[in-house]
Amino acid sequence: MVEPARPISPDKAPIISCIDWACEVIPSAALLLAKSKHDVQVKRQFSPAQMRDLARNYQKTIRGIGIPDDPWLQLTGAVEMVLDSWNTPKTKEYRALMDVSDSWGTAVIIQAMVFGNKKKENFDAFVESLEMTKSIVGKGIGVSGSALAGRAVFSVANINRLRREKPGTPLILIRQDTVPEDIKEISQADGLLTARGGQTSHASLVALRLDKTCVVGCKNLKVYESEERCEIGGHIIRCGDPISIDGRKGLFLRGMHPLKEEVHNLPI
């Protein structure tokens, strides 16, 4: 389904903003509260009853913004939201970063899951050693990319400075979590590490789209963005410190470790 971009009418703008806010903020907040209440670290640790309660809490919280029960109305409403989003400030900034023309308009593709044969994929992996094993300070959820060794950054200013001082060195952005306004930082970095989030979080989706190496939901990681540092396992990491992440295995390591290329057969 393709349709030229159309402006958002003033009467619909508050509704779209409300839905956009609800889709991004409500699930994250409700999930954090549920994790704290049931003392769990990741979603797979919830019991079936706890997951049902969480889903009902989502539904109860967002019901007031008018999400219909009919799946067909949900689908058509989602399509309309995509088409109406073309001229929002966040979308314009994203187009500028991705070099997408304002005149193209947007499109919606609706499809069922497709299964096929296998394909080969080349990716980087860390050379296993005792030093590498000892350097692992945390584990999260590997979202995209493979092994990446570089330097820690916390802001655009950090990125700009290290690009000047250490050109060619991969830079890994560290965040407690990400929001849509962080797209500039994510696009300029080579990798992303977050303390919160899962495979469907904002950080995961943006990292996948921008083809960045990404690890989310790193347990026990505490990030102090204003102080440009983070802490994990008694270790303090500041801007420019050498670190490594593995977007397949979800590992977070201190130091920059040597890489090797691997080839795997993957189902598609």
N, C-alpha and C positions, 0 to 999 in steps of 0.2 A: 504494500500500500504506500503510494507516494503522493504527497500533496505539497504545494508551495507553502512556505512559512506564512503564518498569519499573525497579526498583532494580537496581544492579549487585551481584551476589553477591560475597562476599569472595574466593572462589577465582578469579573472573574478573577482578577489578580489576587485579591485577598484570599479567595478559596484555594487557588493554586499554591500560594505561599503557605497557607495553613496545612495543606496536604503534604507539601514538600517538607515542612518542618516536622510533621507527624511521622512521616516515613523515615526520617533520618534520626530524630531525637528520641521519640517515644520508645521504639524497640530497644535502643541502647540503654536508656535509663531503666526501663522495666527489667531488662536482663541483668543489669548490675545489681539491682535491688534483690532479685530472685537469687542470684549467686551468693550475695551476702546473707540472705535469710536462711538458705539451705547449706551454707558453708561448702560450696563447690567452686572449682576453678574454671572448668570448661563445660560447655552445654551437654556433652555426652555423659557427664556424671549425674545429670538430673534423672530422677526416677520417672516412669511413665506418668504417675499422678502429678508430679511436680511440673512436668512439661505441659500437661493439660491445663493446670492452673495458670502457667505462664501465658499460654495461648489465649485463654479466656481473659486474662488481664490485658493483653494486647487489644483484643476485640472490644472489651468494655471501654478502654481508654480512647480508642480512635472512632468509636461508633458515632460520636457527635459530629464528625466532619462529613458524614453522608456517604460512606462506602456501602454500596448495595450488596445484598446477599446473592443476587442472581449472577452467576459466573460470566454470562454473556455481557451483562451491563458493566461488570468489572473490567472485562477485556476492552470493550469499546470506550469506556471512560479512560482507561490507561492510554489507549491510542490517542484520544483527544488531548490528554495531558502532554504527551510527547510533542504533538504538533503545536500546541499552544506555548511550549517552553522555548521555542526557537529564539525569541527576542528577550529573554530574561538576562539580567546582568551576568549571572554565573555562566550561562551558555555562551554569551558573547566572549567572555574571558577565555573559556575553554577553546572556542574557535580560533582565537588569536594565537593561543599556544600551539594548537595543532595545525595552523596554517590552512584553515577551512574557510572558504568564501562565504560571506554573508548572504550572497544571492542564490546559493544552491538550494536552500530549503532543507527540510528534514524528511525522514522516512521511517516507517515502522515495519519490521519484518516479524511475522508470526509463523512459527514452525514447531513441529514436533521434534523430539530428540532423534538424531540420525545415528545409526550404527553402521560401521563399515569394517574394513580390513585393518591391517597394522601399518604403521609407518616408523621410520627410524628417526631418532632425535639425538642430536649431539648437544652435550651440555658439560659444564665445568663441575669438577668435584675436588674437594680438598685431598691432598696427599696425606694418607693416614700415617700418624706417628704418635709417639708418646707425648710429645710436646703439644700436638694439636688436641689430643684428648684432654690433657690437663688444662687447656685454654678455654674449654667450654664452660661458660658461666650461666647460660640460660637456654631454654627451649620453648619455642612457641609453635605456631602453625605455619608451615611453609606454603606460600600462596602462589608464587611465580618466580621464574628465573631459576638459577642454580647457585653454585658457590660464588661468592663475591668477597674480595678482600680490599679494604680501602680505609678511609678516614671518617671519623664521626663528625657530623654537622647538626646544628639545631635551628638554623635560620638562613634566610637568603644572604644576609651579610657574611655568615660563615662560609657559605658556598662560594660567593664572589671572591673572598679573600684567599681561600685555598685553591681556587682555580688559577689565581695569579701566582701564588707561592709554590704550588705543587701541580703544575699542569699535567694532565694525563692520569692523575691518580683518581680512582673511583671514590665517590663521596656517598656516604650512607646517612640519610636523614633519620633522626631518632625522635619519636613523638610518643606521648602518652596515648594519644588517639588522634585521628585526623577528622577535619571537617571540610566542606567544599571549598572554603577560602584558602586551604593549604595547597591547592592544585599547583600554584606557581612553584612552591618549594619542591613538591614531589617531582614536577616535570624537570627541574634543573638538577636534581640529584640522580645518582645511578642506582641507589637502593633505598629501601624503606624498612624501618624496624619500629614496631609499636608495642606498647605494653598491653593494650586492650584490642578487642576485635576478633572476629572469626572470618571464615571463608567468604561470607557475604557482606562483610563490613564495608564501609566507605573506602577505607585504606586498601582493602583487597581489590575491589572493583576498579578503582582508579589505577592502581599499580599494574593490574592485568592489561588495562586499556593502553597504558603508556609504556608497556613492555619493560617494567622495572623489576629487579629482584626484590622480593618482599617477604618478610616474616612478621606475622601479627600475633597478638595474644601471648607475648613473652612473659611468663610467670615471674613474679617478684621484681620486675623491672620498674623502677620509679624514675620518672623523668621530670626535671625541673627546667622547663624551657627558658624562663626568664633568666635563669642563672647559667644557662648553656652547659648543663651537665646532667648525668644520670647516674643512678646507683643500682647495683645488683650484686648480691652475694658478698657484700663488704667491699666491692670494688667501685671506685669512682672513675667515670669516663667523661672527659671534657672534649671540647671542640679540637679537632686535629689529631686526637688519639687514634692509634691503629686498631681497627676492629674488623671482624669478618662475620658474614651471615650466610646461611644456606637456605635458599628459597625452596628447595625440595624437602629437606629434612627438618627445617624449622630451627636450626641451630644458631646460637649467638656466641661468638668467641672473642676473646681479647687477642689483639695482635693481628698481623697480616700473614696469612699462611699460604704456602705454595699450592698451585692448582694443577690439575691434570684433566684432560679431555676424556669423556666417556661416551659411548654410543649404546643406546637402548632401543629395543623394539617396543613401541607403544600402540595400544589399541586406539582406533578412531571410530 
